[in-house]
């Protein structure tokens, strides 16, 4: 560890850079409010003293609207049903929750929605009986492909009265694809003596588990089955504490997200390339940080709600996401891709191929747009370059040379220098995902081409401070 005074300096500098750049974004938002209002129809809100709200983030508005309409009540019903089942019929609790999940799906998506989810699960289950990983992957890809066929979309529109219901079915089927894919792949990998839990009823219990039904996060089938059969229930008093703390965190995250879209019109500004070209470098950097931070806070809410319900059910949810500005490596950012594939243990060619295929699936799953393919290719390149550099730095001769010439603190600072480059590329690549290829090109041109050397070095210096904070955070998290 570095001296506490040095770490405190990095933390203060990092926070200072964040807040000042956000202030610059706030000023730009106020200066161009009328122009953005005419183009994007900013909404007048009663939440924060009549401030106008940037409605450009479709995902946030979509889930907040559905949450107020029905989903919040259905999730509350799940929590109540789960607690009653644990008290009165603990042995049959998985099947009670399955029935509730089917009923909740019917409440929001109707009979066609339930039938579609059931049909996809049944087809995937039948294909998995061949015990072929290739066939299971192909089945999942084909089912995803059918969701984007124009004729199928038209049929789904005839089932519902509003476009929002069609979108909800589309999101639900896309997320459920990950569930039945997990089930089928795990089934293919199990030995015949280990397949007792891989029955169709257990697949339905997994697919229709309601807290994660519409939007995730995804807990793999083996973990779900094991934890559902042997849940770790807490005492009533402890459960109330978990509930109170969880609701308190969710409220804070929700308020922060709403404040961001009321004070900083980053989504609307990202839709105007001329404004991105015209704003100051401070505002440009603040927009990048605000965009990735909002995406992070948004998913703390969207994944935090089901994670809280899973804890109350006695399950251990997947870890919540980390903000990209505190990430200091591609393999750390994509640990859910990189580590299950063997990290660097499969050899160079195996790692390159498996990570490329996985990023390709992620891109296809998200919609297979040009922006997504570009994002996937850039992240695959980042993982590849970083893993190659790590292999080089871990060779005995370089390790001995660094240990002989640099103190542990100096090696830590060198790590932060290299990590600042990774963080800058992680943020840039995420901007391609969130804003599109043109936004990524604008940032690359303004910061790394026209901004060389002073703007580029200033950005890397700021991210150097952030990298120290992220490394210290990761060390503390690992220890605890």
For each residue, the residues with C-beta under 8 A, 3 or more apart:
1: 7 412 472 475
2: 6 7 409 412 413 468 472
3: 6 7 409
4: 7 8
5: 8 9
6: 2 3 9 10
7: 1 2 3 4 10 11 468 469 472
8: 4 5 11 12
9: 5 6 12 13
10: 6 7 13 14 465 468 469
11: 7 8 14 15 465 469
12: 8 9 15 16
13: 9 10 16 17 462 465
14: 10 11 17 18 462 465 466 469
15: 11 12 18 19
16: 12 13 19 20
17: 13 14 20 21 285 462 465
18: 14 15 21 22 289 325
19: 15 16 22 23
20: 16 17 23 24 282 286
21: 17 18 24 25 282 283 285 286 289 290
22: 18 19 25 26 264 286 289 290
23: 19 20 26 27 286
24: 20 21 27 28 279 280 282 283 286
25: 21 22 28 29 264 266 269 283 286 287 290
26: 22 23 29 30 263 264
27: 23 24 30 31 283
28: 24 25 31 32 269 275 279 280 283
29: 25 26 32 33 36 263 264 265 266 269
30: 26 27 33
31: 27 28
32: 28 29 35 36 265 269 275
33: 29 30 36 37 42 52 265
34: 37 38
35: 32 38 39
36: 29 32 33 39 40 42 54 265 268 269 272
37: 33 34 40 41 42 52
38: 34 35
39: 35 36 268 271 272
40: 36 37 54 55 56 265 268 271
41: 37 55
42: 33 36 37 52 53 54 55 265 268
43: 52 53 55
44: 50 52 53
45: 48 50 51 52 53 262
46: 50
47: 51 53 258 262
48: 45 51 258 259 262
49:
50: 44 45 46
51: 45 47 48 262 263
52: 33 37 42 43 44 45 262
53: 42 43 44 45 47 258 261 262
54: 36 40 42 57 261 262 264 265 266 267 268
55: 40 41 42 43 61 261
56: 40 265 267 268 270 271
57: 54 60 61 261 267 294 298
58: 61 62
59: 62 63 298
60: 57 63 64 257 261 298
61: 55 57 58 64 65
62: 58 59 65 66 164 167
63: 59 60 66 67 71 215 302
64: 60 61 67 68
65: 61 62 68 69 164
66: 62 63 69 70 71 108 164 168 214
67: 63 64 71 72
68: 64 65 72
69: 65 66
70: 66 73 74 107 108
71: 63 66 67 74 75 108 214
72: 67 68 75 76
73: 70 76 77
74: 70 71 77 78 104 107 108 210
75: 71 72 78 79 210 211 305 306 309
76: 72 73 79 80
77: 73 74 80 81 100 104
78: 74 75 81 82 97 100 101 104 210 211 309
79: 75 76 82 83 309 312
80: 76 77 83 84
81: 77 78 84 85 96 97 100
82: 78 79 85 86 93 97 309 312 313
83: 79 80 86 87 312
84: 80 81 87 88
85: 81 82 88 89 90 92 93 96 97
86: 82 83 90 93 231 233 314
87: 83 84 90
88: 84 85
89: 85 92 93 96
90: 85 86 87 93
91:
92: 85 89 95 96
93: 82 85 86 89 90 96 97 228 231
94: 97 98 202 205 228 229
95: 92 98 99 201 205
96: 81 85 89 92 93 99 100
97: 78 81 82 85 93 94 100 101 205 209 210 313
98: 94 95 101 102 201 204 205 208 209
99: 95 96 102 103
100: 77 78 81 96 97 103 104 210
101: 78 97 98 104 105 208 209 210 213
102: 98 99 105 106 114 204 208
103: 99 100 106 107
104: 74 77 78 100 101 107 108 210 213
105: 101 102 108 109 113 114 117 172 208 210 213
106: 102 103 109 110 111 113 114
107: 70 74 103 104
108: 66 70 71 74 104 105 113 165 168
109: 105 106 112 113 114 116 117 165 168 169 172
110: 106 113 114 159 160
111: 106 114 115
112: 109 115 116 156 159 169
113: 105 106 108 109 110 116 117 159 169 172
114: 102 105 106 109 110 111 117 118
115: 111 112 118 119
116: 109 112 113 119 120 169 173
117: 105 109 113 114 120 121 172 173 176 207 208
118: 114 115 121 122 204
119: 115 116 122 123
120: 116 117 123 124 143 173 176 177 180
121: 117 118 124 125 176 180 203 204 207
122: 118 119 125 126 200
123: 119 120 126 127 139 143
124: 120 121 127 128 136 139 140 143 180 181 183 184
125: 121 122 128 129 180 183 184 200 203
126: 122 123 129
127: 123 124 130 135 136 139 184
128: 124 125 131 135 136 139 183 184 187 188
129: 125 126
130: 127 135
131: 128 187 188
132: 135 136 188
133: 136 137 185 188 189
134: 137 138
135: 127 128 130 132 138 139
136: 124 127 128 132 133 139 140 181 184 185 188
137: 133 134 140 141 181 185
138: 134 135 141 142
139: 123 124 127 128 135 136 142 143 184
140: 124 136 137 143 144 177 180 181 184
141: 137 138 144 145 361 364
142: 138 139 145 146
143: 120 123 124 139 140 146 147 177
144: 140 141 147 148 174 177 364 365
145: 141 142 148 149
146: 142 143 149 152
147: 143 144 152 170 173 174
148: 144 145 152 153 367 368
149: 145 146 152 153
150: 153 154
151: 154 155
152: 146 147 148 149 155 156
153: 148 149 150 156 157 166
154: 150 151 157 158
155: 151 152 158 159
156: 112 152 153 159 160 166 169 170
157: 153 154 160 163 166
158: 154 155
159: 110 112 113 155 156 165 166 169
160: 110 156 157 165 166 169
161: 165
162: 165 166
163: 157 166 167
164: 62 65 66 167 168
165: 108 109 159 160 161 162 168 169
166: 153 156 157 159 160 162 163 169 170
167: 62 163 164 170 171
168: 66 108 109 164 165 171 172 214
169: 109 112 113 116 156 159 160 165 166 172 173
170: 147 156 166 167 173 174
171: 167 168 174 175 214 215
172: 105 109 113 117 168 169 175 176 213 214
173: 116 117 120 147 169 170 176 177
174: 144 147 170 171 177 365
175: 171 172 178 179 212 213 214 215 216 218
176: 117 120 121 172 173 179 180 207 213
177: 120 140 143 144 173 174 180 181 365
178: 175 181 182 216 218 365
179: 175 176 182 183 206 207 212 218 221
180: 120 121 124 125 140 176 177 183 184 203 207
181: 124 136 137 140 177 178 184 185
182: 178 179 185 186 206 218 220 221
183: 124 125 128 179 180 186 187 198 203 206 207 221
184: 124 125 127 128 136 139 140 180 181 187 188
185: 133 136 137 181 182 188 189
186: 182 183 189 190 198 220 221 222
187: 128 131 183 184 190 195 198
188: 128 131 132 133 136 184 185
189: 133 185 186
190: 186 187 194 195 198
191: 194 195
192: 195
193:
194: 190 191
195: 187 190 191 192 198
196: 199
197: 202 225 229
198: 183 186 187 190 195 202 203
199: 196 202 203
200: 122 125 203 204
201: 95 98 204 205
202: 94 197 198 199 205 206 225
203: 121 125 180 183 198 199 200 206 207 221
204: 98 102 118 121 200 201 207 208
205: 94 95 97 98 201 202 208 209 228
206: 179 182 183 202 203 209 221 224 225
207: 117 121 176 179 180 183 203 204
208: 98 101 102 105 117 204 205 213
209: 97 98 101 205 206 212 213 224
210: 74 75 78 97 100 101 104 105 213
211: 75 78 305 306 309 310 313
212: 175 179 209 215 216 217 218 219 306 310
213: 101 104 105 172 175 176 208 209 210
214: 66 71 168 171 172 175
215: 63 171 175 212 302 303 306
216: 175 178 212 303 306
217: 212 303 306 307 317 318
218: 175 178 179 182 212 318
219: 212 223 224 227 310 315 317 318
220: 182 186 223 224
221: 179 182 183 186 203 206 224 225
222: 186 225 226
223: 219 220 226 227 316
224: 206 209 219 220 221 227 228 315
225: 197 202 206 221 222 228 229
226: 222 223 229 230
227: 219 223 224 230 231 232 314 315 316
228: 93 94 205 224 225 231 313 315
229: 94 197 225 226
230: 226 227
231: 86 93 227 228 313 314 315
232: 227 314 316
233: 86 239 314
234: 238 239 242 314
235: 238 239
236: 239 240
237: 240 241
238: 234 235 241 242
239: 233 234 235 236 242 243 312
240: 236 237 243 244
241: 237 238 244 245
242: 234 238 239 245 246 308 311 312
243: 239 240 246 247 308 312
244: 240 241 247 248
245: 241 242 248 249
246: 242 243 249 250 304 307 308 311
247: 243 244 250 251 308
248: 244 245 251 252
249: 245 246 252 253 300 304
250: 246 247 253 254 301 304 305 308
251: 247 248 254 255
252: 248 249 255 256
253: 249 250 256 257 297 300 301 304
254: 250 251 257 258 301
255: 251 252 258 259
256: 252 253 259 260 297
257: 60 253 254 260 261 294 297 298 301
258: 47 48 53 254 255 261 262
259: 48 255 256 262 263
260: 256 257 263 264 266 290 293 294 297
261: 53 54 55 57 60 257 258 264 265 267 294
262: 45 47 48 51 52 53 54 258 259
263: 26 29 51 259 260
264: 22 25 26 29 54 260 261 286 287 290
265: 29 32 33 36 40 42 54 56 261 268 269
266: 25 29 54 260 269 270 287 290 291 294
267: 54 56 57 261 270 271 291
268: 36 39 40 42 54 56 265 271 272
269: 25 28 29 32 36 265 266 272 275 276 279 287
270: 56 266 267 276 287 291 434 435 439
271: 39 40 56 267 268
272: 36 39 268 269 275 276
273: 276 277 438 439 442
274: 277 278
275: 28 32 269 272 278 279
276: 269 270 272 273 279 284 287 439 442 446
277: 273 274 442 446
278: 274 275
279: 24 28 269 275 276 283 284 287
280: 24 28 283 284
281: 284 285 446 447 451 455 458
282: 20 21 24 285 286
283: 21 24 25 27 28 279 280 286 287
284: 276 279 280 281 287 288 443 446 447
285: 17 21 281 282 288 289 447 459 462
286: 20 21 22 23 24 25 264 282 283 289 290
287: 25 264 266 269 270 276 279 283 284 290 291
288: 284 285 291 292 427 431 443
289: 18 21 22 285 286 292 293 325 427
290: 21 22 25 260 264 266 286 287 293 294
291: 266 267 270 287 288 294 295 431 434 435
292: 288 289 295 296 323 324 325 427 430 431 434
293: 260 289 290 296 297 323 325
294: 57 257 260 261 266 290 291 297 298
295: 291 292 298 299 430 434
296: 292 293 299 300 321 322 323 324
297: 253 256 257 260 293 294 300 301
298: 57 59 60 257 294 295 301 302
299: 295 296 302 303 320 321
300: 249 253 296 297 303 304 320 321
301: 250 253 254 257 297 298 304 305
302: 63 215 298 299 305
303: 215 216 217 299 300 306 307 317 318 320 321
304: 246 249 250 253 300 301 307 308 320
305: 75 211 250 301 302 308 309
306: 75 211 212 215 216 217 303 309 310 317
307: 217 246 303 304 310 311 317 318 320
308: 242 243 246 247 250 304 305 311 312
309: 75 78 79 82 211 305 306 312 313
310: 211 212 219 306 307 313 315 316 317
311: 242 246 307 308 314 315 316 317
312: 79 82 83 239 242 243 308 309
313: 82 97 211 228 231 309 310
314: 86 227 231 232 233 234 311
315: 219 224 227 228 231 310 311
316: 223 227 232 310 311
317: 217 219 303 306 307 310 311 320
318: 217 218 219 303 307
319:
320: 299 300 303 304 307 317
321: 296 299 300 303
322: 296 326 327
323: 292 293 296 326 327
324: 292 296 327 333 423 426 427 430
325: 18 289 292 293 423 427 463 466 470
326: 322 323 466 469 470 473
327: 322 323 324 332 333 422 423 426 470
328: 332 416 419 420 422 423 467 470 471 474
329: 332 333 386 419 422
330: 333 334 338 379 382 383 385 386 422 425 426
331: 334 335 338 339 343 383 386 387 390
332: 327 328 329 335 474
333: 324 327 329 330 426
334: 330 331 337 338 379 383
335: 331 332 338 339
336: 339 340
337: 334 340 341 355 358 359 362 383
338: 330 331 334 335 341 343 355 383 387
339: 331 335 336 342 343
340: 336 337
341: 337 338 346 351 354 355 358
342: 339 345 346 350 351 354
343: 331 338 339 346 351 387
344: 351 387 390 391
345: 342
346: 341 342 343 350 351 354
347: 350 351
348: 351 352 388
349: 352 353
350: 342 346 347 353 354
351: 341 342 343 344 346 347 348 354 355 384 387
352: 348 349 355 356 384
353: 349 350 356 357
354: 341 342 346 350 351 357 358
355: 337 338 341 351 352 358 359 380 383 384
356: 352 353 359 360 380
357: 353 354 360 361
358: 337 341 354 355 361 362
359: 337 355 356 362 363 376 377 379 380
360: 356 357 363 364 376
361: 141 357 358 364 365
362: 337 358 359 365 366 376
363: 359 360 366 368 372 373 375 376
364: 141 144 360 361 367 368
365: 144 174 177 178 361 362
366: 362 363 369 372
367: 148 364 372
368: 148 363 364 372 373
369: 366 372 373
370: 373 374 437
371: 374 375 432 433 436 437
372: 363 366 367 368 369 375 376 433
373: 363 368 369 370 376 377
374: 370 371 377 378 432 437 440
375: 363 371 372 378 379 429 430 432 433
376: 359 360 362 363 372 373 379 380
377: 359 373 374 380 381
378: 374 375 381 382 425 428 429 432
379: 330 334 359 375 376 382 383 429
380: 355 356 359 376 377 383 384
381: 377 378 384 385
382: 330 378 379 385 386 422 425 426 429
383: 330 331 334 337 338 355 379 380 386 387
384: 351 352 355 380 381 387 388
385: 330 381 382 388 389
386: 329 330 331 382 383 389 390 422
387: 331 338 343 344 351 383 384 390 391
388: 348 384 385 391 392
389: 385 386 392 393 418
390: 331 344 386 387 393 394
391: 344 387 388 394 395
392: 388 389 395 398
393: 389 390 398 399 402
394: 390 391 398 399
395: 391 392 398 399
396: 399 400
397: 400 401
398: 392 393 394 395 401 402
399: 393 394 395 396 402 403
400: 396 397 403 404
401: 397 398 404 405
402: 393 398 399 405 406 411 414
403: 399 400 406 411
404: 400 401
405: 401 402
406: 402 403 410 411 414
407: 410 411
408: 411 412
409: 2 3 412 413
410: 406 407 413 414
411: 402 403 406 407 408 414 415
412: 1 2 408 409 415 416 471
413: 2 409 410 416 417
414: 402 406 410 411 417 418
415: 411 412 418 419 467 471
416: 328 412 413 419 420 464 467 468 471
417: 413 414 420 421 464
418: 389 414 415 421 422
419: 328 329 415 416 422 423 463 464 467 470 471
420: 328 416 417 423 424 460 461 463 464 466 467
421: 417 418 424 425 460
422: 327 328 329 330 382 386 418 419 425 426
423: 324 325 327 328 419 420 426 427 463 466 467 470
424: 420 421 427 428 459 460 463
425: 330 378 382 421 422 428 429
426: 324 327 330 333 382 422 423 429 430
427: 288 289 292 324 325 423 424 430 431
428: 378 424 425 431 432 440 443 444
429: 375 378 379 382 425 426 432 433 440
430: 292 295 324 375 426 427 433 434
431: 288 291 292 427 428 434 435 439 440 443
432: 371 374 375 378 428 429 435 436 437 439 440
433: 371 372 375 429 430
434: 270 291 292 295 430 431 439
435: 270 291 431 432 438 439 440
436: 371 432 439 440
437: 370 371 374 432 440 441
438: 273 435 441 442
439: 270 273 276 431 432 434 435 436 442 443
440: 374 428 429 431 432 435 436 437 443 444
441: 437 438 444 445
442: 273 276 277 438 439 445 446
443: 284 288 428 431 439 440 446 447 448
444: 428 440 441 447 448 449
445: 441 442 448 449 450
446: 276 277 281 284 442 443 449 450 451 455
447: 281 284 285 443 444 451 455 456 459
448: 443 444 445 451 452 456
449: 444 445 446 452
450: 445 446 455
451: 281 446 447 448 454 455 456 459
452: 448 449 455 456
453: 456 457
454: 451 457 458
455: 281 446 447 450 451 452 458 459
456: 447 448 451 452 453 459 460
457: 453 454 460 461
458: 281 454 455 461 462
459: 285 424 447 451 455 456 462 463
460: 420 421 424 456 457 463 464
461: 420 457 458 464 465
462: 13 14 17 285 458 459 465 466
463: 325 419 420 423 424 459 460 466 467
464: 416 417 419 420 460 461 467 468
465: 10 11 13 14 17 461 462 468 469
466: 14 325 326 420 423 462 463 469 470
467: 328 415 416 419 420 423 463 464 470 471
468: 2 7 10 416 464 465 471 472
469: 7 10 11 14 326 465 466 472 473
470: 325 326 327 328 419 423 466 467 473 474
471: 328 412 415 416 419 467 468 474 475
472: 1 2 7 468 469 475 476
473: 326 469 470 476 477
474: 328 332 470 471 477 478
475: 1 471 472 478 479
476: 472 473 479 480
477: 473 474 480
478: 474 475
479: 475 476
480: 476 477
